[in-house]
Amino acid sequence: MKKSQRLKVIIDLHARQEHDALQALGICQQKLQEQQAQLENLQSYRLDYLGKFAVRQQAGINISQLMEFRAFADKLDQAIESQQQTVSNHEREVQRARKRWEEAHQRTKSLQKVSELALIEEMKVEQKREQAEQDDRAARSGRKDGTGSA
């Protein structure tokens, strides 16, 4: 088996690994987008809640309603903070997945380059072999005609 053929098997294996890494990156990016959307929803809900509370506060509210508002607003703030941490974790995971894919992609490209060089070398060797055979045939043919001896 020629070197280029052996390398093709290895390249195919690395190409599959690269493909798997790319799919994992896509999944990580999708999860990140979902978590970012969740964070945006929480932040939007908090703004709406604060706006509604401001309107109710102008109309006048009692102390228990104020305490309930503060408690719920604190829970919203905690949820937002927690979600921000989740988004940060997913961002790091996307970065790691992207790095894994880039490394796999680079390995595949490098192996393809090595394979191309091996194929070129094999072609050169084959051309030299064919040229030598032609030269040999030409020399034998010349000797049969009697022109090969001096």
C-alpha positions in Angstrom: 0.0 0.0 0.0 1.4 3.4 -1.0 2.1 6.1 1.6 -0.6 8.3 0.1 -3.2 5.5 0.5 -2.2 4.9 4.1 -2.4 8.6 4.8 -5.9 8.7 3.2 -7.2 6.3 5.9 -5.7 8.6 8.6 -7.1 11.7 7.0 -10.6 10.2 6.8 -10.4 9.4 10.5 -9.3 12.9 11.3 -11.9 14.4 9.0 -14.6 12.5 10.9 -13.2 13.8 14.2 -13.2 17.3 12.8 -16.8 16.9 11.7 -17.7 15.7 15.2 -15.9 18.6 16.7 -17.8 21.0 14.4 -21.1 19.4 15.3 -20.2 19.8 19.0 -19.4 23.4 18.4 -22.8 24.0 16.8 -24.6 22.4 19.7 -22.6 24.5 22.2 -23.4 27.7 20.2 -27.1 26.8 20.1 -27.1 26.2 23.9 -25.4 29.5 24.4 -28.0 31.3 22.3 -30.8 29.7 24.3 -29.2 30.8 27.6 -28.7 34.3 26.2 -32.3 34.5 25.2 -33.3 33.3 28.7 -31.2 36.0 30.2 -32.7 38.6 27.9 -36.2 37.4 28.9 -35.4 37.7 32.6 -34.0 41.2 32.1 -36.9 42.3 30.1 -39.4 40.9 32.6 -37.5 42.7 35.4 -37.8 46.0 33.5 -41.5 45.4 32.9 -42.0 44.5 36.6 -40.2 47.7 37.7 -42.3 49.8 35.4 -45.5 48.3 36.6 -44.4 48.8 40.2 -43.5 52.4 39.6 -47.0 53.0 38.2 -48.6 51.3 41.2 -46.3 53.2 43.6 -47.5 56.5 42.3 -51.1 55.4 43.0 -49.9 54.5 46.5 -49.1 51.1 48.1 -48.9 49.8 51.6 -45.8 48.6 53.3 -46.6 44.8 52.8 -46.9 45.4 49.0 -43.6 47.3 49.1 -41.9 44.4 51.0 -43.4 41.8 48.5 -42.1 43.9 45.6 -38.6 44.1 47.1 -38.5 40.4 47.9 -39.6 39.5 44.3 -37.2 42.1 42.8 -34.4 40.5 44.8 -35.3 37.0 43.5 -35.4 38.4 40.0 -31.9 39.9 40.5 -30.6 36.6 41.8 -32.1 34.7 38.9 -30.5 37.2 36.5 -27.1 36.9 38.2 -27.4 33.1 38.1 -28.4 33.2 34.4 -25.4 35.6 33.7 -23.1 33.0 35.2 -24.7 30.3 33.1 -24.2 32.4 30.0 -20.6 32.9 30.9 -20.1 29.2 31.4 -21.6 28.5 28.0 -19.4 31.1 26.4 -16.4 29.4 27.8 -17.7 26.0 26.6 -18.1 27.5 23.1 -14.6 28.8 23.2 -13.3 25.3 24.2 -15.4 23.7 21.5 -14.2 26.2 18.9 -10.6 25.5 19.9 -11.1 21.7 19.7 -12.6 22.2 16.2 -9.8 24.5 15.1 -7.1 22.0 16.3 -8.9 19.1 14.5 -9.3 21.2 11.4 -5.6 22.1 11.4 -4.6 18.5 11.9 -6.7 17.5 9.0 -5.3 20.2 6.7 -1.8 19.3 7.7 -2.3 15.6 7.0 -3.9 16.5 3.6 -0.8 18.5 2.8 1.5 15.6 3.7 -0.7 13.3 1.6 -0.5 15.7 -1.4 3.3 15.8 -1.0 3.5 12.0 -0.8 1.3 11.7 -3.9 3.5 14.1 -5.8 6.5 12.1 -4.8 4.9 8.9 -5.8 4.0 10.4 -9.2 7.6 11.5 -9.7 8.9 8.0 -8.8 6.4 6.5 -11.2 7.4 8.9 -14.0 11.1 8.0 -13.5 10.2 4.3 -13.6 8.2 4.7 -16.8 11.0 6.8 -18.3 13.6 4.2 -17.4 11.4 1.4 -19.0 11.0 3.5 -22.2 14.8 4.1 -22.3 15.4 0.4 -21.7 13.0 -0.5 -24.5 14.5 2.0 -26.9 18.0 0.7 -26.1 16.9 -2.9 -26.8 15.1 -1.9 -29.9 18.2 -0.1 -31.2 20.3 -3.2 -30.6 17.9 -5.4 -32.5 18.2 -3.1 -35.5 21.9 -3.2 -35.4 22.3 0.5 -34.7 23.1 -0.1 -31.1 26.7 -1.4 -31.8 29.6 0.6 -33.0 
